[in-house]
């Protein structure tokens, strides 16, 4: 089994849904978003640590580069629907 497939299964088991249009994994309850690039590029243990991180109630984005303010607002509005 490939490393990428294992990471995807980890996210799906952790109740993350994949958004094909945005290429992101989202967990509405945890308020966390992982970009596909982040999942592809980061080792599994880094993703596991990110899954365990506590959030303060604000959306947390795990991207290789932080999303711009405009993109962040757009994603937050989309995810709050």
C-alpha positions as CSV (number, residue, x, y, z in Angstrom):
1,X,0.0,0.0,0.0
2,X,1.4,3.4,-0.9
3,X,2.2,6.1,1.7
4,X,-0.3,8.5,0.1
5,X,-3.1,5.9,0.2
6,X,-2.4,5.3,3.9
7,X,-2.5,9.0,4.6
8,X,-5.8,9.3,2.8
9,X,-7.3,6.4,4.7
10,X,-6.1,8.0,8.0
11,X,-8.0,11.2,7.2
12,X,-11.1,9.4,6.1
13,X,-11.1,7.3,9.3
14,X,-10.8,10.6,11.2
15,X,-14.0,11.7,9.6
16,X,-12.5,14.1,7.0
17,X,-14.4,14.5,3.7
18,X,-12.6,15.2,0.5
19,X,-13.8,18.2,-1.5
20,X,-12.9,17.5,-5.2
21,X,-13.5,21.0,-6.3
22,X,-11.1,22.6,-3.8
23,X,-8.8,19.6,-3.4
24,X,-9.0,19.7,0.4
25,X,-9.9,17.3,3.2
26,X,-12.4,18.9,5.7
27,X,-13.7,18.0,9.1
28,X,-16.5,20.3,10.0
29,X,-16.6,19.4,13.7
30,X,-12.9,19.7,14.3
31,X,-12.7,22.9,12.1
32,X,-9.6,21.7,10.3
33,X,-8.7,21.7,6.6
34,X,-5.9,19.8,4.9
35,X,-4.9,20.6,1.4
36,X,-4.1,17.7,-1.0
37,X,-0.6,19.1,-1.5
38,X,0.0,19.1,2.3
39,X,-1.1,15.5,2.5
40,X,1.0,14.5,-0.4
41,X,4.1,16.3,0.7
42,X,4.2,15.8,4.5
43,X,5.1,12.5,6.3
44,X,2.4,10.5,7.9
45,X,3.6,11.3,11.5
46,X,3.2,15.1,10.8
47,X,-0.4,14.5,9.6
48,X,-1.1,12.4,12.7
49,X,0.2,15.2,15.0
50,X,-1.9,17.8,13.2
51,X,-5.0,15.6,13.6
52,X,-4.4,15.6,17.4
53,X,-3.9,19.3,17.7
54,X,-6.6,21.2,19.5
55,X,-8.2,24.2,17.9
56,X,-9.6,27.3,19.6
57,X,-12.8,27.2,17.7
58,X,-11.4,28.9,14.6
59,X,-10.7,27.1,11.4
60,X,-7.2,25.7,11.1
61,X,-5.7,25.3,7.7
62,X,-2.9,22.8,7.0
63,X,-1.4,23.9,3.7
64,X,2.2,24.0,2.4
65,X,1.9,27.8,2.3
66,X,-0.7,29.7,4.3
67,X,-3.8,30.7,2.2
68,X,-4.2,34.3,1.5
69,X,-6.7,36.3,3.6
70,X,-9.1,36.3,0.6
71,X,-8.9,32.6,0.1
72,X,-9.1,31.9,3.8
73,X,-12.3,34.0,4.0
74,X,-13.8,32.3,0.9
75,X,-13.1,28.8,2.4
76,X,-14.4,29.7,5.8
77,X,-17.7,31.0,4.2
78,X,-18.0,27.9,2.1
79,X,-17.3,25.6,5.0
80,X,-19.8,27.4,7.3
81,X,-22.7,26.7,4.9
